[in-house]
Structure formats: structure tokens, C-alpha cells
Amino acid sequence: MNWIPPDITLPWLSVACGLPALGAVVLALLPRERDLLVKQTAVAFAGLTLVLSLIIAVQYDPSGGMQFVEEYAWIPTFGIHFALGLDGIGLVLFLLTAVITPIVMLASWYEPDNVSAARGVLSSEAPRRGVKTFFALVLLLEALALGVFAATDVFLFYLLFEATLIPMYFLIGGYGGPRRSYAAVKFLIYSLVGGLIMLAAVIGLYAVSAAQNDDPSMLLSSLTGLDIDPTVQKWLFVGFFVAFAIKAPMWPVHTWLPDAAREATPGTAVLLVAILDKIGTFGMIRFCLQIFPDASRWATPLIIVLAVISVLYGAICAIGQRDIKRLIAYTSISHFGVIVLGIFALTNLSAAGATLYMVNHGLATAALFLVAGYFILRRNSAQIGDFGGVDKVAPVGSGIFLFAVLSGLALPGLAPFVSEFMALAGTFQRYRVAAVIATVSIILAALYMLILYQRTMTGPTATSVANMPDLRPREIVAVVPLIVLILGLGLFPKPALDVISPAVDSTLQQVGVSDPEPSHPVTAPSESE
Amino acid sequence: MSTVVLAQEFTTPDIEYAKVAPLLIVFGVAVVSVIVEAFVPRAARYTTQVVLSLAALVGALASTIQLAGSEQVAAEGALAIDGFTLFLWGTLLVLSIVSLLLVAERRVDGGVTAFAGQAAALPGTEAEREVVARRLEQTEVFPLFLFAVGGMLLFPAANDLLMMFVALEVLSLPLYLLCGLARRRRLLSQEAAMKYFLLGAFASAFFLYGMALLYGYAGTVSFAGIAQAIGGRVGVDGLLLGGTALVAVGLLFKIGAAPFHMWTPDVYQGAPTAITGFMAACTKIAAIGALMRLFYVALGAARWDWQPMIWVVAILTMGVGAVLALTQSDIKRMLAYSSIAHAGFLLVGFVGVRNEIEFSTAAILFYLAAYGFATVGAFAIVTLVRDATGEATHLSRWAGLGKRAPLVAAVMTLFLLAFAGIPLTSGFMGKWAVFAAAWQGGAWPLVVVAVVASVVAAFFYVRVIVLMFFAEPAAEGPTVAVPSIFTSVAVAAGVVATVVLGLVPQPLLQLAEQAARLVS
């Protein structure tokens, strides 16, 4: 074993990634009937993981580059390592995963219970799987997602990236709406196609590495130093980018997301949109930009166009949706467009904004999906038309929903605003037209979000919701952390930006771009004068 | 007078008995098994044969391990005992042991083996009913099995064309018979045997013809001699090209590569499932081994002549395997097409070499081991899903298996994921190794095609998983037989190999790398 001692004695990342996996195994061993014990154990493991990742976050030094590095030779024949490490970009997404998972568990407390018979929408082709499996899959997914954000070996990243498909496939296909099987397969096929295209590119990357070094290595740090032939680089870039674009998802390969989000349970949809889809945008900034800097610059114009289309297309489609979860999925496509725009505008401001937006979008979408999920569960329908005037029968719930809706439309003062503004303003420095067009989406966002709120929560109370109970304490507790974080990061985003900015700056240095000179430079008074 | 002259001319061949011990053990015990068949009373035959066959294979495996490090030409140049041969021998023997356990399984079919009680009793006749009523068992399968294994061991070790042809026949003839011996659905089984025999005979004839042409070209059948003749050639020679094409046909037939794959689905479907698993894993390994030795050692210098042909065959094979598998409704036929697709993936590694044969050879060796274990395991699972008429191989019968028998469905899922090349399974590492080797050899377009074929292939594997886990079980669904220790061990071996080779492939990769040397 090629053991390189890390700065700290404990392999923090391995422990943090391994803990949920261990939890999944423990759950599998628990007796089948003890549902409550299963849930408590699952939350305990997720909570412990959260504590661990907070400890990691506290130890993190914003100016220290890649940290908590662990590196073990795994398959020396192919230069493959089990290598983990976090920089600022990875850290915030790592934390996001650790925060969201226990919240989803808490919010989905009764979701996987075998109550399908009582709930018309869910009495479908097959009985639902057990509570145990649900929570074990969520924990497994958390372990894999944490690993993805921490992986610093491209091969390991690819493995975990693909492996996340398996628990997510079973979460969608095993628990969800009537057409969940279709949605699960669609999700899987799209992802597999993307993954295998990426596999070809990973193989190609390995071949390049093997041709240039006697000792090939799949470590990110060695791959960034490769001198790849421009043509090869373009092709490999395309391979990686297509996989990430499907994952993110961007127009025109987005069609799996609305189906998957609609059929999945709200909790699963949160895991999918708030965490898994971030792997796509994370991969773009981590791998596409760093390994293929020349090709990234070459592809930028096309990607900017696609991103702008995503922004508008997602927003316009969202306005037309009748299903709450599909609507939220389309808003996410629009927001992912903004994130991709921010990344490929290649300015420090836009890329840092995009990274922060990954986190904020995760929080806002989680709040939206979960609160909407509470109502969908009560009303036994996800159709917007089946609601109306809920704010009179469930004032607390509709209040929280209003908050989620406002954060979804990026109201100033709430977290998404800061990041969306940064991403668009940064883009404006380089691509004015694109930034201007994309900014239209803010108006559209207000439209689709407020229409959603207005049609479901305000107006005369529909008879079907007249007896709807308000949120239970457990449900409120689950979303309170999200509200706190959205408010906190909205009013005081500095801590997050302090972590993100250095990492983004060094990434962009790798690409070899610097911010364009401002057209009307402000001459700062120098200190000597 | 004349006898004296003959004795002078005849020199006894110099056989390195120690080096060919594994072959001798397997063939020797096979002959003993035939004698057992004749003299041991019926009641004791099954036990005797199982013990004897297992002992032979384990003994041969032990002696193969002892030979590790050998690198020489033995038996007057007829056999090459090198790392390549020994690695394949080890793989073949381990997989044969696993397959033998499936052959010997009795519990899943109510206390008798899966083979016809009396092959001579025609299906549907009074004689057959009597055989069934008396619960007769035919234990000839064991010597036949051993002969087939012997032929397979000989095949990749053969170092001249003549020996390769003998090995081809020795491995094929017992297999033709074994295919026709199913206890259930005998007509289908006999039809499969007939088809396999006729087409196999054709392929052998092609091989023989090619051999004759190559002999005409080089004046020798030894691989080293042919390589020498090619090395000194000028221009294009029709004999060489024709001979190469024809021997390739013979070998590609055994591998199940398109367009010589037609027999595969029918034979895989009709043959007793234990034999199907054995054929799918071991025949393919032996034939790929022989193909590599012939084309790398003897015809290596003519690479530019045969490479385009193999490119076309590889693309065709992957396409046919992956696309036609989509349309199958029978699990055994689907696995047959999947094995065709895998032959295509192997050919990608085979053809994607430029200078460094070792890369590609090591990758293929690893792939073969990974594929072999998953294949035998998957067919072992197929033997367990049964209804009143025997194995329930129609895919619709597998619906909802995940609820009836979660463990069996989960294990099958693991094998299917390995076939699909999902990460953290052996299949993924195998694909990675082979594709990486091919890309390094400059065959990146082939790798891209292979990846696309993998996507298509993944779809039909996933379809079965969906069917098992997310479909409503059929009302009169099949039951899952409780296997004896034999099948359990076979399945467990498949599971362990699939998981371990997926997680820690390094030891076997390293072994394959060390073994990737071909003497000539």
C-alpha cells in the first residue's frame, strides 16, 4: 500500500463517506418489523455524518487548496488510486449532501410506509418495498454522493458517479407514483448513456496518460499536468461534458428529469435534484475545466448558447405545468442553466456565483419539494388544480411554502438571490447578450413561482382541502434548518464565498483565463498617495 | 528387413511429461471414467464418477499451479507451455470444476441429474417412459465432460496447426453429444446438438482447408515455421491470405463471433443449462486463447492483412449481439446473444494491438476470467427457476422473481450488472482493461463502437432486472428450487469472483500481466 500520511491523523473523508455506507449495512441487518428503530438508526447515522462533516468544515483552511487528502494505490496497473480530498468547491457540496440527507429522512418519515392502499395515487402496479430498504438506499446514496464530491481520482469519481445510479434507480422505481417504473428506467437509460460516453472519454484520458508517462496515473493532480493534443482534448472534453450535461440536466437532454421528479417521492426528488444533479455541474467545474482547459475555452460559445436556452426553456415550460413536482423540476432546469452559464462564462465572479448557486439551489429546491410534498401527501394529488385557498386551513404550512417559493424566485435577502446575481453579473462581464437574455428568467421565475403559490394557496378554499390539517411538528422541524440556511446565506454569504472563491480562482487559473478588463475601470486611489 | 529400416528412421518423440501433466491427468482420468462406466455397478456410478472427475480437475489444477513460471515449447514443438497457457489452464480448470458441480446437481430436479436417463430411448416412446419411471441416470456425461475439458486445455496450448485441429475436435465432439442429452425438452436438445454438430463440422472443415493452404504457403504446420515464412515474404500471397481467412472462420465459429454466430442461440437454448454455462464460459476461453496464439505467434507478422477483417468482425459481432439480444424473450437465448456481444468486446481487445501485445493479452486474460465466472453463475441461477415442465426460461416467467425469491433475484442482478459492465463489478474492470488496451493500441474508433454497444447491451440486462423487481409476479409463477451444496457452491464462486474482481482486481491483473507472454 502506498500510504501517504495526510496532515491529520484521522482519514476524515473516508470515515465520513464510510459512515452512511456502514449505516446502510446496519439497517439491512435490523429486523424487518421494527420500522421505528430502522428510521431512528438511519437518522442517527445521517446525523453523525453531518456532525463529522461539520468538524471537517471547521478544520478546513480556505486558502489551503486541496485538503484532507487521502491517497492509496488501488489498481496500480492502471494508475488508479483511492484518493479523496476537498477543495472549497467540493467542501460546500459535501456539506450540502450531509445537511440535506437527514432532512430528507425526517421529512419522509411516513413516506415509505406501506400505506399505498390508503393513498389512491400510489396503488399501482406493484406493492411498495419496505421502510428498511428506503432508508438503507438513502444512506447508501449519501455515502456515494459524499464520495463523488471528495474523489480526486478520475476513475474513482467515475465509479462513484455511476454507482449513484443504482440506489437512485431503486428509490424512484420502488417508491413513487403510478408511472415510477417508466420514470426509473428513463432516468437510468439517460444516465447510463451519459456515463458510458464518459467512460469512453475516461479510457481515452487513461491512454493519453499512459502514453505520456511510464507510470500512468488517474489522479486529478497528474491529469491536469498532461499535455493533450488539441483534437483529442476536444473529443475527450465532449465525452465528459455530455455526461455532465445529462446529469445536470441541460436542454436538450433534460427530458428525464420532469418525469423522474414527478414520479419519485418528494424526498427522493430532493436527493435527485438537490444533490445528484449537482454532480453534473460539479463535474464541469472540477474535471472539464481543469483537465481540458483549451477545449473548455473552445466549447464555451456553444455551451453558453445551450445554457441560455435551458434557462428560458425551463422557465417557460415551468409556467405551463399542471403538476407541482414537474413544475419544480422545470424551474430546476432553468436554474441549472444559470449555473452552467456562470461556470462557462469563466470569470471569477460568475464561477463563484455558480458554485454558491449549486448550494443555494439545493437548499431552495429541497424546501420547495418537501413542503409541496407535505401538501401533496395530504391532498393525495400533485395537480395544481386540486388545490386552492390552502392558506386558510393550513396557515403555517402555506407560510413556509411562501418562503420556499420566494427563495425559488430568488428574492433579494434570500440565498439564491446572491448567487444568481453573482452568476449573471459575472457573465455580463464577458457575454453581455447572454447575460441579458438569461436575466429575463428572473421575471419568468417570479411568474411561475407566484402563479404556483397563488393557485394553490390563495383564493377561496377548495372543498377538497377544507379538512386539510396543518403541518405536524416533525414536518416543521425538518424544514427549519433549510429556512435558517437560506436566510443565513442570503443575508451573510461571506463564509461560504470565502471558502468557494479561492478554489474557483485556482480552477480558473488552471484554465488560463483572467477576468476581462472592465470597460470603465475605476482607478482606485493607491495607498501611497 | 524393412522393419529394421523403419526402426532406424523412427526416433521416439521427446515428451516433457512433467510439463504436460495437467493434460495427462484430465485425459487419463477421462479414460478411467469410461472404464468405470463399463464395470462399476449402476448404483455406485454417479458417486464414483463425480468424485473421480472432481479429483481429476483439482489434480490438474494443482499441477498447473506447480508449473507456474514455465516458459518453453514441449512435446517436439507441438505444445507451448508458457504463462499464457498456464493462466488459461488455471481459469479453465477452475471454471470446469464449477461447471462440473452444476452437471452433478441432482436436487433441483427431484433427485436426478439434468441429463437424459437413456439417450438412446427416443423421446415420446414407451422406452423413454420406462427410463423415466425407473429413474435411470446416465453418467456418461462425466467422461464426456472430462474429454471436452481436455480438448479445451489443449486448444490454447497447441503450437502447431495439426495439434490445434486435434484439440478443436477433441473439445467439440463431446460437446455435441452433451448438448443433446437434456432430460427435459429432449427434442429441442437433440435439435440443438444436431445443429451444433453440422455447423461445427462445417467450421472444422474450413479450419482444415485453411490449414492446408497455410501448409502450402509455409511448408510447415508449426507456428514458429509459419511466422518465419511470413517474416521473409515479399508481396501478397493468396495462399497466406486464404489460409488465414479460413482458419479464422473455424476459430471465430467457436467463439460465436458474427457472422458465424448463428448456432449460438439455438444451441444455448436447447442444451442442458449446466452444459450451456460450461460452453459459454470455457469454450469461449479456450477458443479465444487459440485464436490469440495462432494470430499473434504464427500470423503476427501478417497483422496488416488480417487486422481489417477482425475489425469488421468485431463491430459486426458487438452489433449483432447487443441488438438481437434486445428482442429475445427467453433468458437462455438472451444470454446467448449477450455472449456473442462479449465475444465482440474480446475481439476489440484482440485486434486493438499495435506493438505491445502484452497489454492486450493481459487485458483479455482478465476479461475471460471475469466473464467466465459471471456466466457460469448466471446459468446456475437459470437452473434454479423452475416450473412443472422444467426450467422456466421464458422471460415473462421471471416477472416478479424479486418478490418470490429475493436472494436469487439479487444474485442474478449482480451477474447481469457484471455483464452490463456496471462499476464495482468484475465485468466493468474487464471492459476497462480491454478497452484501455485497445485504445492504447490506437483502435479508439473500435472502443467508441464498443461503448455504444455496451449502452445497448445494458438496456436488455436492465430489462431483466426491471422484470424481476418491478413487475407483478405471475399468478402461476415458477418456483425457485432449493439447490444442493453443488449448485450453491457454483453460485457462490460466481458471486465471490464477480465482487472481488470488481473491487480488488489488482492481484489477478498482475498475474495476467506476468502471464501475458507467448513463446514460439
Interface residues (C-beta under 8 A of the other chain):
Chain A: W74 I75 P76 T77 F78 E125 A126 Y158 L159 L160 E162 A163 I166 F170 G173 G174 S181 A184 V185 L188 I189 L192 V193 L196 I197 L199 A200 I203 G204 Y206 A207 A210 A211
Chain B: G400 I422 P423 L424 F428 M429 W432 A433 F435 A436 W439 Q440 W444 V447 V448 V451 V452 S454 V455 A458 F459 V462 V466 F469 F470 A471 E472 P505 Q506 L509 Q510 E513
